[in-house]
C-alpha cells in the first residue's frame, strides 16, 4: 500500500495546504511542495504528474463555477477574467 498522496485526488489536497499557507507569499513551504512532487515522481513516475495536473485543473474549474453561481456571474466570463489576470501577470515576471 502506498502513501495516501499516491492517489491524485489526495495528492491535490496534500498540496493545497502548503498552497494556502503560501497565500501571503512564497516561503519555506515552497520547498515542501517540491519535496512532495519529487517524491510522487519517484514513487509513481512522471506520468503521474499529468494525472495530478488534471485533478488540479478540474478542482480549479469547480471552484470558479461555484464562485460564478454564488455571485450570479457567468462561469465562462469569470474564467475569461481569471485568464486575463494570469496573462497580465506574465508581464510582471519580465
C-alpha positions as CSV (number, residue, x, y, z in Angstrom):
1,X,0.0,0.0,0.0
2,X,1.4,3.4,-1.0
3,X,1.2,6.7,0.7
4,X,-2.2,8.5,0.8
5,X,-1.0,11.0,-1.7
6,X,-0.3,8.3,-4.3
7,X,-3.9,9.0,-5.3
8,X,-4.1,12.1,-7.5
9,X,-7.2,13.5,-5.6
10,X,-5.4,13.1,-2.3
11,X,-2.1,14.5,-3.7
12,X,-4.0,17.6,-4.8
13,X,-5.3,18.0,-1.3
14,X,-1.9,17.4,0.2
15,X,-0.6,20.3,-2.0
16,X,-3.5,22.6,-1.2
17,X,-2.5,23.0,2.5
18,X,1.0,24.4,1.8
19,X,-0.5,26.5,-1.1
20,X,-2.9,28.0,1.4
21,X,-0.1,28.7,3.8
22,X,1.8,30.4,1.0
23,X,-1.1,32.6,0.1
24,X,0.5,35.5,1.8
25,X,3.7,35.0,-0.3
26,X,6.1,32.2,-1.0
27,X,8.2,30.9,1.8
28,X,9.7,27.8,3.2
29,X,6.7,25.8,2.2
30,X,7.6,26.1,-1.5
31,X,10.4,23.6,-0.7
32,X,7.9,21.3,1.0
33,X,5.7,21.3,-2.1
34,X,8.7,20.5,-4.3
35,X,9.6,17.6,-1.9
36,X,6.1,16.2,-2.2
37,X,6.2,16.4,-6.0
38,X,9.6,14.9,-6.2
39,X,8.5,12.0,-4.0
40,X,5.4,11.5,-6.2
41,X,7.5,11.3,-9.3
42,X,10.0,8.9,-7.7
43,X,7.2,6.6,-6.5
44,X,4.8,6.8,-9.4
45,X,6.7,8.1,-12.5
46,X,6.5,11.3,-14.4
47,X,3.2,10.4,-16.0
48,X,1.6,10.7,-12.5
49,X,2.1,14.4,-12.7
50,X,-0.2,14.6,-15.7
51,X,-2.9,13.0,-13.6
52,X,-2.3,15.4,-10.8
53,X,-2.5,18.4,-13.1
54,X,-5.8,17.2,-14.5
55,X,-7.2,16.8,-11.0
56,X,-6.0,20.3,-10.0
57,X,-7.4,21.9,-13.2
58,X,-10.8,20.2,-12.6
59,X,-10.8,21.4,-8.9
60,X,-10.0,24.9,-10.0
61,X,-12.8,24.9,-12.5
62,X,-15.2,23.6,-9.9
63,X,-14.2,26.4,-7.6
64,X,-14.7,29.0,-10.3
65,X,-18.0,27.5,-11.2
66,X,-19.1,27.7,-7.5
67,X,-18.0,31.3,-7.3
68,X,-19.8,32.2,-10.5
69,X,-23.0,30.6,-9.2
70,X,-22.7,32.4,-5.8
71,X,-22.1,35.8,-7.5
72,X,-24.5,35.4,-10.4
73,X,-21.7,35.6,-12.9
74,X,-21.4,33.5,-16.0
75,X,-18.7,30.8,-15.5
76,X,-17.2,31.5,-18.9
77,X,-16.9,35.2,-18.2
78,X,-15.3,34.5,-14.8
79,X,-12.9,32.1,-16.5
80,X,-12.0,34.7,-19.1
81,X,-11.4,37.3,-16.4
82,X,-9.1,34.9,-14.5
83,X,-7.2,34.1,-17.6
84,X,-6.7,37.7,-18.5
85,X,-5.3,38.4,-15.0
86,X,-2.9,35.4,-15.3
87,X,-1.8,36.6,-18.7
88,X,-1.2,40.2,-17.5
89,X,0.8,38.7,-14.6
90,X,3.2,37.3,-17.2
91,X,4.3,40.9,-17.9
92,X,5.2,41.3,-14.3
93,X,7.7,38.4,-14.4
94,X,9.9,40.0,-17.1
